[in-house]
Amino acid sequence: MPRFKLVNGTQVQLTAEEEAARDAEEAAWAAGAFDRAIADLRVKRNRLIAETDYLALSDNTLSAEMTTYRQALRDLTNGLDTIEKVNNVTWPTKP
């Protein structure tokens, strides 16, 4: 299916070179999907860990449930090697 661009308000079909360049851009974007997904997951995971950091200060005793929760968050990215696994991750429940 041919692709088009707008030139001065008129639709013009892309040349073969432009089609190839666009295909390369789309392939590069698709190839980076996993990296973007895992980065988003890590941002959320790091925020959840940070929300409980005050509980792990030296003047507090961390409960076993909270220790398990924080460790589960740290281990969340283990074994995630496809975008499907990243999108279907099961988040631990905060005690």
C-alpha positions in Angstrom: 0.0 0.0 0.0 1.6 3.3 -1.0 2.2 6.0 1.5 1.7 9.7 1.0 3.0 13.0 2.3 1.6 16.5 2.1 3.5 19.0 0.0 1.9 22.5 -0.1 -1.4 21.0 0.9 -1.3 18.3 -1.8 -0.9 14.6 -1.2 2.2 13.2 -3.0 3.2 9.6 -3.0 6.5 8.8 -1.3 9.4 7.9 -3.5 11.1 4.5 -3.2 13.9 6.1 -1.2 11.4 7.8 1.1 9.5 4.5 1.5 12.8 2.7 2.4 13.7 5.5 4.9 10.2 5.3 6.5 10.4 1.5 6.7 13.8 1.8 8.5 12.4 4.4 11.0 9.4 2.1 11.8 11.7 -0.9 12.2 14.0 1.1 14.6 10.9 2.2 16.6 9.6 -1.4 16.8 13.0 -2.7 17.8 13.1 -0.2 20.7 9.7 -1.2 22.1 11.1 -3.6 24.7 13.6 -1.0 25.9 10.9 1.6 26.3 8.5 -0.9 28.1 11.2 -2.1 30.6 12.3 1.5 31.3 8.7 2.4 32.1 8.3 -0.6 34.3 11.5 0.3 36.2 10.3 3.8 36.7 7.1 2.6 38.4 9.0 -0.1 40.3 11.6 2.4 41.6 8.8 4.8 42.7 7.1 2.0 44.6 10.3 1.1 46.4 11.0 4.8 47.2 7.5 5.1 48.7 8.6 2.5 51.3 12.2 3.7 51.9 11.3 5.5 55.1 10.3 2.2 56.6 13.8 0.8 56.0 15.7 3.5 57.9 18.0 2.5 60.7 15.6 3.6 63.5 12.8 1.4 62.1 12.4 -2.4 62.1 11.1 -3.5 58.8 8.3 -6.1 59.0 8.7 -9.4 57.2 5.8 -8.6 54.9 7.4 -5.3 53.9 10.8 -6.9 53.4 9.2 -9.5 51.2 7.3 -6.8 49.2 10.4 -4.7 48.7 12.4 -7.8 47.6 9.6 -8.8 45.2 9.7 -5.3 43.6 13.5 -5.5 43.2 13.1 -9.0 41.6 10.3 -7.9 39.3 12.5 -7.4 36.2 14.2 -10.9 36.6 13.4 -13.0 33.5 11.7 -10.2 31.6 13.1 -10.7 28.1 10.1 -10.0 25.9 7.6 -7.1 25.6 4.8 -9.5 26.3 6.3 -10.5 29.6 6.8 -6.8 30.5 3.2 -5.9 29.6 1.8 -8.9 31.6 3.9 -8.5 34.8 2.2 -9.2 38.1 2.8 -6.5 40.6 3.2 -7.5 44.2 0.6 -6.3 46.7 1.8 -3.8 49.3 1.1 -5.0 52.8 
